Amino acid sequence: MDIQERNLLGCGEMIDTDEENISLSHSSAADSAFDAVIGCIEDIIMEEEFQQLQQSFMEKHYLEFDDSEENKLSYTPIFNEYVDVLEKHLEQQLMERIPGFNMNAFTKLLV
């Protein structure tokens, strides 16, 4: 199921489309689905597991950075590891919480 077709209220909570809901009457299904995914992302990044992943990543790499404006070549593999660890965790959590979640469909909503 495409993320734009889903009617989600919150992180994994389905909206009963038969009920009238004044707060949702002005937004489209795509807007509601987008808002639900953002709500889930907020929940996930505030959880202890995500915070621990981020903290351990920072502790592993913080000495590599300095207070210059130059982006060093050594930052690239660190960034790639960050993407691999934290973004994959985020995507996995979204897929567990929102049945049928598709990251590619969601990222298309961002542009």
Solvent accessible surface area in square Angstrom, and as a share of the most:
residue,aa,sasa,rsa
1,M,147,0.65
2,D,56,0.29
3,I,0,0.00
4,Q,85,0.38
5,E,117,0.53
6,R,14,0.05
7,N,44,0.23
8,L,1,0.01
9,L,97,0.48
10,G,17,0.17
11,C,35,0.21
12,G,35,0.33
13,E,99,0.44
14,M,115,0.52
15,I,33,0.17
16,D,75,0.39
17,T,93,0.54
18,D,134,0.69
19,E,119,0.53
20,E,171,0.77
21,N,65,0.33
22,I,150,0.76
23,S,92,0.59
24,L,42,0.21
25,S,78,0.50
26,H,173,0.77
27,S,40,0.26
28,S,61,0.39
29,A,45,0.35
30,A,30,0.23
31,D,75,0.39
32,S,10,0.06
33,A,0,0.00
34,F,61,0.25
35,D,87,0.45
36,A,2,0.01
37,V,0,0.00
38,I,58,0.30
39,G,22,0.21
40,C,0,0.00
41,I,33,0.17
42,E,97,0.43
43,D,68,0.35
44,I,0,0.00
45,I,62,0.31
46,M,143,0.64
47,E,60,0.27
48,E,116,0.52
49,E,100,0.45
50,F,15,0.06
51,Q,77,0.34
52,Q,103,0.46
53,L,51,0.25
54,Q,68,0.30
55,Q,79,0.35
56,S,62,0.40
57,F,25,0.10
58,M,98,0.44
59,E,98,0.44
60,K,136,0.57
61,H,25,0.11
62,Y,124,0.47
63,L,149,0.74
64,E,79,0.35
65,F,98,0.41
66,D,77,0.40
67,D,154,0.80
68,S,61,0.39
69,E,180,0.81
70,E,118,0.53
71,N,130,0.67
72,K,72,0.31
73,L,157,0.78
74,S,43,0.28
75,Y,34,0.13
76,T,69,0.40
77,P,82,0.52
78,I,17,0.09
79,F,123,0.51
80,N,79,0.41
81,E,52,0.23
82,Y,69,0.26
83,V,46,0.26
84,D,68,0.35
85,V,52,0.30
86,L,4,0.02
87,E,90,0.40
88,K,124,0.53
89,H,17,0.08
90,L,30,0.15
91,E,55,0.25
92,Q,94,0.42
93,Q,22,0.10
94,L,0,0.00
95,M,106,0.47
96,E,113,0.51
97,R,61,0.22
98,I,0,0.00
99,P,86,0.54
100,G,43,0.42
101,F,14,0.06
102,N,69,0.35
103,M,45,0.20
104,N,106,0.54
105,A,17,0.13
106,F,8,0.03
107,T,59,0.34
108,K,146,0.62
109,L,41,0.21
110,L,99,0.49
111,V,165,0.95
